[in-house]
Amino acid sequence: MPKDLLRFATAGSVDDGKSTLVGRLLYDTKSVLADQIEAVQRASVDKGLSTPDLSLLVDGLRAEREQGITIDVAYRYFGTPTREFVLADTPGHVQYTRNTVTGASTAELAVLLVDARHGVVEQTRRHAAVLALLRVPRLVLAINKIDLVGYDEAVLAAIAKDFAGLARSLGFADEAVVTIPVSALVGDNVVDRSEHTPWYTGPTLLGHLESVPVTGPDVAAPFRMPVQYVIRPRTEELHDYRGYAGQVAAGTVGPGDEVVVLPSGVRTTVSAVETADGPLESAGAGRSVTVLLADDIDISRGDVIASAAQPPQVTDEIEATLCWLAEKPLRPGARLLLKHGTRTTQVIVGALGERLSFEGDTPGFTDTPEQLAINDIAHATLRTADPLPVDSYADVRATGSFLLIDPPTGNTLAAGLVGAPLALVR
């Protein structure tokens, strides 16, 4: 039986120990090869360290090693007897906020680190706001370097209380946030429980990652499947076969379900759900399938098959939140490409709205800029050449998100979320 898969991301300020924490997880779960460990040990000795520098297992770019910071999103894959993991180690520096958006966009959980000596800082608030914006459903506050404050329970309590207020203001429910005191350097409460924190009765970080539910909000959402390919075999046995292949973006689908094809709006019923291994009684979010319908309908790549009872909105005017990723600024009137699901269409950027500010104790949308610079996050109105079936990102992440693309180069310019997250509006 296949094991569950958890996608999670790490975030935090510079020098909070993200790379060391990830290295500790890989090292203590025996998820690295012997020659990698030997290379890290040699490099650590060359640096005059008495213990292995586990951050070297993660910071693979030469520029990262030279500067001592994480620049790009580092994806790591590891597993335990209980569960498989895909980990995105995101940068901590302010100028790489866009990379944090990339790494957290598919996460079902985020581990947000703070230094026990410094507590909640501006970059903590910045990352917490980005995680709230992306609707990451679960959050771990990992208070790192607890050994440097003498394993003081009062320090943990003060930081946890401070962060709890921030998390509530950003829309996180109390039960969605778990606080764990750790020392990534020596391994306290990362994989093994620490004897230095007898006052802490909660789980270790790995224990929490292994036990937290992996059912994300997209599983419980209404059915959505962007059509990637229309299958029409040219054989006598399958002369009348017409299947629509794609990945289930949200919800579940099974034979007998009433669906609507968008943007045309034609309704029909699912007659079968098939895979290369045979038919299925149902298929959930993340499963790649071929859907057969009861009626012959004109469907092509880019269309969306959705729940007829709860269909998305079909519109050519989108109110969105953009995270600008490019060096070149964005100005109203720009003509770009918009990729939504499996469809790409032309788009014109309309008016820019409020921009996310990280000043003060609580991040929120405040001033309205004339243009968006790299790493800016702001509201905007968009007009598309073709009507698109979209959901609010707060309701369905997969069909509530899109990319803006530069037509000449094909480079990704922005990540977009349909709608405005009310929890962040001041």
ROVO-334544 format. One record per residue: x, y, z of N, C-alpha, C, O in turn. Coordinates in steps of 0.2 Angstrom, whole numbers, plus 5000, padded with zeros to 4 digits. Atoms other than C-alpha are relative to their C-alpha. Layout:
<pts>
XYZXYZXYZXYZ/...
</pts>
This chain:
<pts>
500449945000500050005000500450065000500950075004/499649945000500750174995500050045006499450055009/500049964994501250295009499750074998499750094993/500349935001500450465012500650044998501250034999/499549955002501350615004499950075003499350095003/500149944998501550775013500550054997501150044997/499649955002502150935005500150065005499650085007/500049944996502851065016500650044999501150024995/499549965001503951215016500350035006500050035012/499749964994505151305028500150074998500250094992/499949925001505251495030500350035006500250005012/499849974994506051615042500650054998500750064992/499549955002507351755043500749974999500849925000/499350025001509151755038500349985007500250015012/499650034994510251645050499549985006499849965011/500450034995508751575059500149925000499949895005/499850075000509451405054499549954996499549894998/500450045004508251345041500449944996500249884997/499650055003509551255031500349945005500349885003/499750054996510351175046499449955003499549895004/500650044998508551115052499949954994499749894996/500150055005508251035035500649954999500449894999/499550055000509950955035500049955006500149895005/500150054994509650885053499449954998499549895000/500650055002507950805046500349954996500249894997/499850055005508850725032500649965003500649905002/499550044996510350675043499749955004499949895004/500350044995509350605057499549944997499449895001/500450055003508150515046500349954995500049914991/499550045005509650435036499750004993499749954989/500349995007508950515020500650034995500450054990/499449975004510750565014500549944999500549905003/499550055001512050455006500650015004500850065006/499450004996513650405015500550054997500950085001/499549955002514750505003499850075001500350115001/500249934999513750665005500250015007500450075009/499849994993513950645024500850015001501050065004/499350004999515850615022500250074997500750105000/499849935002515950775011499850065004500250105005/500249954995515050875024500550005005500750065008/499550004995516150815037500750034998501050065003/499349975002517750855027499950085000500450115002/500149925001517051035023499950035007500250095008/500049984994516651055041500650015004500850065007/499350004997518351015047500450054997500850095001/499749945003519051135034499850065003500250115003/500249944997518051265042500150015007500050065010/499950004993518651225059499549995005499550015011/500650024995517051155066500149945003500449895000/500050064997516951025078499449954999499549895000/500650045002515250965073499850014992500050064990/500149995007514650935055499550064999499050075002/500449955002513851085047499549984995499649974989/500550045004512251005041499650054995499350024990/500349955005511651165031500349984993500050004988/499650025006512951105018499649954996499749944990/500450055003511750965014499450034996499250004991/500649975003510451095008500350064995500150064989/499849945004511351255002500549974995501149974996/499650035005512051174986500350054995500850034992/499749955005512351334975500650035003500750045009/499349974998514151404976499850065003500150085009/500149934997513451574979499750005007499850045011/500350004993512451514994500549985005500550005011/499550024995513951425002500450065002500650075007/499649944999514951584999499750055005500150085009/500449954997513651705006499749985007499650025011/500350034994513051585020499250025000498950015006/500749995000511251615014499749964995500049944990/500350035005509951525005499750054995499350094997/500249965005509551604988499449974996498950014995/500550035004508451484978499649955005499849935010/500450054997507051364983500449934999500549914994/499650075001507951194987499549955002499249955008/500550064999506751044985500449945003500949924999/499750064998507150894995499549955001498949965003/500550054999506350724995500349955005500849925004/499850054996506450605009499449965003498849985002/500650044998505350475018500249965007500849965008/499950044994505150375034499549944999499149944994/500450065001504250215037499250025000498849984998/500749984999502650315040499850044994499250044992/500249955005502650445026500550034996501150024998/499549975005503450525011499950075000499450105002/500049934999503950705011500350044994500850014991/499749955005504250844998500150065004499650105006/499849954996505150985007500350064995500750054991/499749945003505451165000500350045005499950075009/499649964995506751255009500150074997500450084992/500049935003506451445005500450055003500650045009/499549954998507551595006499750045006499150055007/500249964994507551705022500150074998499850115002/499849935001508251865014499450044997499050014993/500649965002506952005011500050004992499449994989/500049995007507452014992499849944997499749944991/500250065003506951834989499349985002499249925003/500750024998505151844995499649974995499249924996/500350035005504651794978500149925000499749884998/499850075000505551624980499649975006499449915005/500450024994504551604997499349984997499049934999/500650015003502951624987500049934995499549894996/499950065005503551494974500049935004499649885003/499950064996504051364988499449985004499249925005/500650014996502451384998499449994996498949974999/500650005004501251384984499649935000499049934999/500350075000500951194984500049975007499949915008/499950034993501251175003499449985003498950025003/500650024996500051085014500150025008499750025012/499849984994501051145029500650045000501050034995/499349975000502451265033500350005007499950015012/499650004994503751265046500450075000500850084996/499749934999504151445051500550015006500350005012/499550004994505751465061500150075002500050124999/499849944997506151605073500649985005500749935007/499550014996507751625083499850015007499550075009/500249994993507451605102500350065003500050085007/499749944997508651745105499650074998499750125001/500349945003507651865094499350005000499050065000/500750015000505851805094499750024993500150024988/500349985006504651875081500350064997500350115001/499749945003505451995069499650024994499249994992/500349975006504952095053499949944995499449934992/500150055005505351945042499649955002499349914998/500550054997504351825053499350034998498949994995/500749975002502851945050499949994992499449984990/500050005008503251955031499849934998499449924994/500150075002503351765029499349975003499049944999/500750024998501751735040499550034996499049994994/500549975004500851855029499949974993499449964991/500050045007501351765013499749945001499349924996/500350074999500851595020499350015001498949974999/500849985000499151675025499750014993499249994992/500249985007499051745008499949944996499449944992/500050065004499351575000499549955003499549895000/500450044997498151495012500349935001500049885001/499750064998499351365018499649985007499650025011/500550014995498151275030500349985007500049995012/499750014993499451225044500650035001501050034996/499449974999500851305052500449985006500049965011/499650014994502251255064500550065001500950084997/499549954998503151385073500649975004500549945009/499550034998504851315076500550055003500850095000/499549954996505851415090500649965000500849925004/499450045001507551365085500650045005500550095008/499449984996509251385095499850015007500050055011/500250004993508351355111500649985005500650005011/499450014995510051295118500450065001500750065007/499649944999510751465116499650055005499950105007/500349964995509451535129499949955006499549975010/500050044995509751395141499449965001499249945007/500650045000508151295137499550035004499249995008/500449974995507151425146499350004997499150024992/500850015002505251385145499750075000499350074995/500349945001504851565148500150044994499750074991/499949975007505651615132499649974995499350014991/500550045005504651485122499350035001499050054996/500749984998503051545131499950074997499450094994/500149935002503351735127500050004992499650044990/500049995007503751705109499449974997499149994992/500650035002502251585107499450055000499050054996/500549954999501151715114500050064995499550084992/499949945005501851855103499749974993499450014990/500150025007501651745087499249985000498949994994/500750025000499851685092499650064998499150054994/500449945002499251865091500050014993499650034989/499949995007500051885074499649954996499349974991/500350055004499351725067499250015000498950004995/500749995000497551765073499850064995499350064992/500249945004497651935065500149984992499850024988/499950025007498151845048499549954998499549934992/500550055002496751725049500149935002499749885000/499950074998497551565056499649995006499650025011/500450034994496451465068500549985005501149965003/499650024995497251425084500249935000500849915001/499950075001497151245081500549984994500749934993/499550015006498151265064500750015002501150004997/499449984998499651325073500349965006500049965011/499750044995500851215083500750035001501150044997/499449974999502351285092500549945003500349905008/499550064998503951165095500750045001500950074997/499349984999505551215103500549954998500549894999/499550055003507051145094500750035000500850095001/499349985002508951155091500249964994500449904995/499850035006509351115074500749985000500949924997/499250014999511251115078500149935003500549895001/499950064996511150985091499549945000499649895002/500550055001509550895087499450005005499049955004/500650004995508350945101499450004997499250054993/500750005002506550895097499950014993499450024990/500050005008506950885078499749934998499249924996/500250075001506850695076499949965007499549935008/500050044993507250635094499850065005500050115005/500249954994506450715110500650025004501049975005/499449984996507650815120499949995008499450015010/500050004993508050785138500150075003500050075010/499949944997508450965140499350045001499350105004/500749975000506551015138499549965003499049945000/500550044997505650915151499350035001498850005001/500649964999504351055152499649994994499050014994/500450005006503851025134499749934999500149884999/500450075001502550885131499849994993499449944992/500350005007502150915113500449954996500949924998/499750045004502750815098500750034998500850094998/499449975003504450825090499850024993499250014991/500249985007504550905073499849954995499349954992/500150065005504650745063499449965002499049944998/500650044998503350665074499350044998498850014996/500649975002502150805070499950004992499349994990/500150015008502550795051499749944998499449934993/500250065001502250615052499249995002498949944999/500750024997500550625061499550054997498950044998/500549955002499750785054499649984994499949954990/500450025006498250755042500350034994500550094993/499849985006498750765024499450024995499650044990/500549985004497050795017499950085000499750115005/500049935001497150975010499350024999498849984997/500649975001495751095007499749984993499149984992/500350025007495651044988499749945000499349934995/500450065000495050874993499350015001498949974998/500749994998493550935001499650054995499050064996/500349955005493251064987499649974995499649914994/500450025005492051054973500449974994501049994993/499650035005492650944958500250054995499850094992/499849965006493751034945500649964997501049935000/499450045004494850954931500150044994499750034989/499849975007495651064917500249944996500649904997/499950055006495650954901500750024997500950074995/499349995003497450924896500149974993500449994989/500050045007497150804881499449974999499149945003/500650045002495750734871500249934997500649944992/499850075003495950544868499549974995498949964997/500450035005495250474852500449954996500749964991/499750065003495950304848499749994993499149994992/500250025007495850264829500049924999500449904994/500050085001495450074831499349984999498950025001/500750025000493949974827499749985006499149995007/500350024993493749914845499850065004499450065007/500149944997493850094851499750054996499950114997/500249955005493050184837499650055003499750115001/500449954997491750274848500350035006500050075010/499749984994492950304862500250085000500650104995/499849934999493150484868500150025007499750025011/499949994993494050524884500450065001500750094996/499749934999494650684892500549995006500349985012/499450024995496350664901500250075004500250125001/499849944996496950784915500149985007500049925009/499950014993497350794933499550035004499350095003/500649974996495950814946500350065004500850045008/499749954996496350984953499750015007500050045011/500449994993495050984967499449955000499149944995/500650044999493650874974500149934998500749914997/500050075003493250704968499549994994499050034994/500450025005492450624953499949934999500349895001/500250075001491550464949499449994995499150044994/500550015005490350384937499350025003499250015009/500749984998488550454938500050075003499550105004/500049934998489150624944499850054994500050044988/500249955005488350774935500550065000500750085005/499549955001489650894928499850054995499350044991/500149955005489751054918500650014996501250015000/499449985004490951094904500150074999499650104996/499949935000491651264905500650024995501149994995/500449955000491751394897499349994997498950044997/500650015004490351324886499450005004498850025002/500650014996489151284900499649944999499049935002/500450065002488551114893500149955006500649945009/500150054995487950994906500049934998499749924993/500150075002488150804906500249965006500249995012/499950044994488550654917500649964998500849944993/499450055000490150554920499849934999499449915003/500250075001490050384913500549955002500449905004/499550054998491750314918500650055002500750104999/499349974998493450364926500549955000500449905003/499650055001494850274920500850025001500950085000/499349995000496750254922500349954996500049904993/499650055003498150154914499949935003500049885000/500150064996497750024927499349975001499249925004/500750025000495950014924499550055003499750115005/500549954998494350104929500050015008500249965011/500049994993494050184946499350025002498950044998/500649984997492550204957500050085001499450115001/499949934999493150384961500750025000501249985001/499349975000494650494959500050075004499650115002/499949944996495250634971500550054997500950034992/499549955001496350784970500749984999500949945003/499350025002498050754962500049944996500649924994/500050075004497550594953499950024992499550064991/500049995007497850594934499649954997499749894998/500550055003496350514925499850024993500050074991/500449985006495350504909499349995002499149945004/500749994999493550554911499649994994499750024989/500450015006492250484899499350035002499050025008/500749974998490550574898499549974996499649944991/500650045003488850514893499850034993499550004989/500249975006488650644879500650024996501150034999/499549975004489650694864500050075000499550114998/499949924999490250874868500650024997501149994997/499449975003491450984859500450035006500350085009/499549984995492850994872500750004997500949954993/499349995003494651044869500450015006500250035012/499549984995496251074879499950075003499750114999/500149944997496051214891499350015003499250055008/500750004997494151184895500149975007500649935009/500050034993493751134913499349965001498849995000/500650044998492550994918499950015008500450005012/500149984993491751044935499449975003498949954999/500650024997490451004947499450044998499550104998/500649965003488751054940499650035006499350095005/500449974994488051084958500450065002500150115005/499649954998489551204962500550024995501150014996/499649985006490251274946500450065002500250105006/499649944999491651404946499750064996499250054991/500349945004491251584939500450004993501050004993/499749985006491551614921500050074998499550104998/499949935000492251784918500650024996501149984995/499449975004493451894907500350065004500750095002/499849954995493652014922500249975006499849955010/499750044993494751954937500250065004500750105003/499749964995495052044953500549955003500349905006/499550054998496651964959500550045004500650105005/499449984997498151984970500649974997500749914996/499450025004499851974961500650015005500750055009/499350004997501551934968500550014994500649974990/499649985006502752024955500749975001501049985006/499450044999504251904952500650034996501150014996/499549985005505152004938500450065002500250105006/499649944999506552134938499750064997499650125000/500449945003505552244926499450015003499049965004/500649984996504152334935499449994995499449994989/500650015004502352304930499650075001499550105006/500449945000501252454925499349994997499349944993/500650015003499452474921500050004992500450044990/500050005007499052434903500449954997500449944991/499550065003500352294901499649954997499149934999/500350055004499852164888500449945001501049944999/499650064999500451994894499649944998499049944996/500350075000499951804894499849985007500249995011/500250034993498951724908499949934999499549914994/500150075000499051544911499649975006499849985011/500450024995497651464920499849934999499549914994/500150075001497551274922500449984994501049994993/499750035006497951204905499850054994500050044988/500249955005497351364895500550065001500650085007/499649945000498451514890499650054996499450034990/500349955003497651674885500350075001500750085005/499749944999498051854882499650045006499050035007/500349964995497751984896500350075000500850084998/499849934999497752164899500050025007499550015011/500049984993498252234916499750075001499850114998/500349944999497052364922500350045006500950055007/499749964994497152464938500349965005500149915007/499650034994498352424952499650025006499450085007/500349994993497552414970500550015005501150025004/499650004994498252414987500649955000500549904998/499450045000499952344990500149985008500050015012/499950034993500452235005500650035003501150035001/499549974996501452325018500149965006499749935009/499850044994502452245032500250045005500550025010/499949964995502652395042499549995006498949985005/500550004994501952395060500049925002500349884999/500150064997501452245070499649954996499849894996/500550045004500152175058500150024993499950074991/500049985007500452165039499350014997498849985000/500749995003499052225028500150044994500650074993/500049975006498652305012499850085001499350095004/500149934999498852495012500050054994499550064991/499949955005499552614999499949974993499949914992/500150025007499152604980500650034996500650094995/499449985003500752604970499850024992499350004990/500149995007500952674952500249944996500049934990/499750065004501952514947500249955006500249975011/499750054995502452354955500749984998500949974993/499350025001504252314958500149935002499649905005/499950074998505052144961499849995008500050035012/500250024993504352054977499450045002499150025008/500649974998502852174978499449964999499449914995/500750035000501152104982499550055000499450085005/500549955001499652204977499449974997499449924993/500650025004497852194971500150034993500450084992/500049975007497552224952499449974997499149924999/500550035005496152204939500349984994500750014991/499750025006496452104924499449984995498849974997/500550025005495452084908500349954995500849964992/499850055004495651924898499750004993499150024993/500350005007495451894879499449945000498949954996/500550055000494451734883499749995007500150005012/500350014994493251694897500349945004500449895000/499750064996493951584911499649985006499350025009/500450034994493151474924500550005006500949965006/499549994994493951534940499650005006499050015007/500250004994493651514958500450055004500950075003/499649964995494151624973500549955002500449905004/499450044997495851564979499949985007500149925009/500250024993495151554996499649945000499549905005/500450065001493951424990500349944997500349884999/499650055003494951324978500750024997500750064993/499349985001496851344977500249994992500450034989/499850025007497051254960499750054995500150074990/500449965005495751354950500050075002499750114998/500049934997495951514960500750034999500850085001/499349975001497851534954500150004993499949964989/499849995007498651584938500750035000501050055005/499349975001500351644931499950054995499550054990/499949955005500751804921500649984996501149985000/499450025004501951764907500250064995499750094992/499749955005503051884896499949974993500249924992/500150035007502451854878500749994996500749934993/499450015005504151874869500549955003500849914999/499550044997505251774881499749935003500049885004/500350064996503951654890500250005007500049955010/499950004993504651704907499450015004499050055002/500549994995503551694922500150075003500650085006/499949934997503251874928499650015007499950055011/500449994994501951854942499649945002499449904997/500550054998500951734952499450035003499550085006/500649974999499151774954499549965004499549905003/500550034996497751734966499450044999499350104999/500749975001495951764962499750025006499649985011/500349984994495151874974500550035005501150035004/499649964994495751974990499949965006499349955008/500150034994496151885006499850055005500250105007/500349954996495051985018500450005007500450065010/499750004994496051935033500650055000500850075006/499449965000497452045027499850074998500350124997/500249935002496452205023499950045006499550025011/500049954994496752345036499450044999499350085004/
</pts>
